[in-house]
Structure formats: structure tokens, C-alpha cells
Amino acid sequence: MVKRVVAVNMALAVAMSLAAFAGEASDVRVDQQRIADRIERLAHFGANPEGGVSRVAFGEADTAAREFIKGQMREAGLEVRVDVAGNIIGRRAGSDPTLPSIMTGSHIDSVPGGGNYDGDVGVIAAIEVAQILQEHGIELRHPLEIVSFTDEEGSLIGSHAMSGFSKSAALEVVSHSGKTIREGIAAVGGDPDHLDRALRKSGELAAYVELHIEQGGILYEEHTKIGVVEGIVGIRWWDVTVDGIANHAGTTSMNRRRDALVSAAELVLAVNQIANSMPGRQVATVGQIRAEPGAPNVIPGRVVMSLEIRDLEAQKIQQVFEEIEKEAARIAKTRETPIRFAEVKAALEPAPTDPRMRAIISAAADRLGLSHKLMPSGAGHDAQNMARIAPTGMIFVPSVDGISHSPKEFTAPVDMANGANVLLHTLLAIDAGALERR
């Protein structure tokens, strides 16, 4: 009952905030064709023959695309700077200089052999929102900041630095560009020796909103226009080692074998079965496996494989792991092949979005007549870092056939425009005070 009252009050507060800008601003819509044109122009930077892009952070294509984005920001009337982490930030002043900024954006770097929409839609739509506000003479009370984060696909270094999460060890990692992250940040105009200066303190940002393609097939398959993201899943990783006895494949009878790969295969199937059988939206994956010594005429004496578990709740991740661990113990005993789990320390904690932000996004979608649903993000985003320092929300739009990180990645222009319109009206509601009214 309490939860229902809170939800009703929140919905009323959002409705009041939306009413606050009823009038000219309430009827404003983005330019769908301009968004599509900018996406197409951005796709030239790092274009590959398959139709997608290889625009890895700090590479030549990324450097050129960054200049393009700066130019588009200036065209939208934004004052542009690059912070010490290499993040590109376009700023539009508000009428009240005492108020904190509202920030929106995403990233433009890609994975090798990636697509033209992951990250790009969020940046281009944010620029479009700024340009629409300029063209219609709409002045916000809050300053508005549009951000294109550095190296989202490789290290999330830009949003890590902005949220104060130390990633100093990552600076010496060699990125896909061939440069270390330290060298890359310096090359794009940042200062890797003073990343602390990129920090935006708690209270400095009124809110952060990120528009992104879903990178999954739920919205597309259900014909739902907008995803209101509940949160970004936590991720934990383990290295799993199965020890058997290597022996001659031709002279060792089947009943005398302690085959590590057979045990590993049984465990892989168990991981899938356990994640499928438990209620919830958890996922568990074995993505890498290596048999040793790896000769066709030798029974594998050791297998090393990965285990990844994701969910919105840390407790559920632990619960899934414990079930897998129990089954591994059974397999190990039955087949006389010890199994060891070593957790990788770089786990990502679940990052729930702000409930008020979910309500504002949902109300904006309702007002625009767009179907929507609450859903988790199974992939990591800059938003999970920004949630540490500001009320954060995410808007998803459909990916055709659920394809992402691929040249076949595609989001229709109308869907990009729908997301951009929800973003626009979400920002207007925040500026009108929706977050302050509880």
C-alpha cells in the first residue's frame, strides 16, 4: 500500500511538472531527418566494407569523428570544451546560474567491426535537443550539458573520471588503437596525470539522462517504442579451473579416464540449466574455454574457462553462483576432477536508475503517445558510473532483431526520433522541477 501511494504521488508530481511547461514547449518535437542525416554523416568516420564502423577510441577515425561532433555541438549553439579525461562537453547556459546542470549524452567510439547506432544515437539526439531548444528560443532554468564520453567501449574511462571512480591502473592498458589509454587521452586533448579534475561532485549535476539503443530484441519483438531502464545489471566474473589427468587417448580405457573436458562440458550445461530454471531475469555465461594440453591424441588434463553472471540484484548473482558451485562440487566428486573458482576482482555492482527519473521518462512517453515498459539493461553504460553522483535515467529505443556490436546493427529513424522526443520532454520536465516534487 505504501509503495502504491508513493508511486501515485510521484506520478502526480511529474504531471504537475509537465503542466508547468504546457504551452509552446509542450508541442515541440525534434527533427527526425536531421537526426538520421547526422547519424549517416558520423558513420563515415571509420566506415568498413560490411556497412558498420571500426571507430575504436583514440584511433584516427575516432579523432576525426570527435572533431565532427564538436562542430555539430557548436552548430547547436553550445560552448564546447574537452575535459582532462578527454570527454567532449557542450554547454548551454540556463537562466538561473545558481542551479546545477542537467547532463545528457553517450559515446561515439565503437568496438572493432561495430555498428552505427550504439552510443551514437545518444550523442546525436542530445545535440538535436540542444538545437531544437535554440531554434525555438526555449530557455531552460538549468544549464544543459551535452557529453560525448571517452572510450566507453574499452574502459569507460571518461565516465569513471567524471564520477570519481579511480581507474589509474587502466591508463597503461594498450587500447585497440595501439595507444595506451594514457597516450590516447593526451592525444585527444586530455590530461591523464590529473584525471581527478574531471570529477563532478555530488550535487553539481541536477540529473543525467542517457538515450541508447536497447542492444537486445525485447522492444523490437514486442513492438514497444520506449524502454524505461530500471537499472544496469551488476556483473561478476570467475576463472574456473577443472583438473583431471592428461593421458594417452588411444591406450586409456574409458572407465579409467579423469577427463577434465568432460567435466567442464557437464558444468557448462549446468550453468545454462541453473540460470534458466531460477525465476528472474538473471543470465549466466561461459564465454571462454581452453583445454590443456590441447592435443587431439591426449585426454585433457586441465580446462580453464570463464563464468560470468549478471543481474540487477547483487543477491541474485550470489544465489546463482552458489547453485553453480554446488553442482560443480557434485561433478568434481563424481568424476574425480577437482573444480576451483577464482573470482576476478573487477566486478561491476548493479546500478539502479533513480525511481523519480523512471517516472519522468514514463510520463514523457505517455504524453507523446508512445508505448513503454520498464526493463533492465544487460549491458554496461556510462550511466552506471554517473548514477554515483547524480539522479540518473536511461531511455532505450528498439534495435532491429536485437542486433548490436555488428555492422547489421540498425535503429529506424522514427525510433531514434521517438527516443529523442522522450529525451527532450524528460529534460523539460526535470528543468520544470519534477525531481524536486516528491
Salt bridges, closest charged atoms under 4 A:
GLU67 OE2 - LYS70 NZ 3.01
GLU75 OE2 - ARG38 NH2 3.21
ASP109 OD1 - HIS107 ND1 3.14
ASP118 OD1 - HIS107 NE2 3.38
ASP118 OD1 - HIS212 NE2 2.89
ASP118 OD2 - HIS405 NE2 2.89
ASP120 OD2 - ARG55 NH2 2.92
GLU128 OE1 - ARG34 NE 2.71
GLU128 OE1 - ARG38 NH1 3.78
GLU135 OE2 - ARG34 NH1 2.69
GLU145 OE2 - ARG200 NH2 2.69
GLU152 OE1 - HIS107 NE2 3.20
GLU153 OE2 - HIS107 NE2 3.97
GLU153 OE2 - HIS405 NE2 3.35
GLU172 OE2 - ARG182 NE 2.80
ASP191 OD2 - HIS194 ND1 2.83
ASP193 OD1 - ARG182 NH1 2.63
GLU204 OE2 - ARG200 NE 2.84
GLU222 OE1 - LYS373 NZ 3.01
GLU230 OE2 - ARG281 NH1 2.95
ASP243 OD1 - ARG302 NE 2.78
ASP243 OD2 - ARG340 NH2 2.96
GLU266 OE2 - ARG330 NH2 2.73
GLU266 OE1 - ARG335 NE 2.73
GLU292 OE2 - ARG290 NH2 2.97
GLU308 OE2 - ARG310 NE 2.70
GLU323 OE2 - LYS326 NZ 3.37
GLU327 OE2 - ARG330 NH2 2.66
GLU343 OE2 - ARG236 NE 2.69
ASP354 OD2 - ARG356 NH2 2.91
ASP366 OD1 - HIS372 NE2 2.81
ASP431 OD1 - HIS142 ND1 2.74
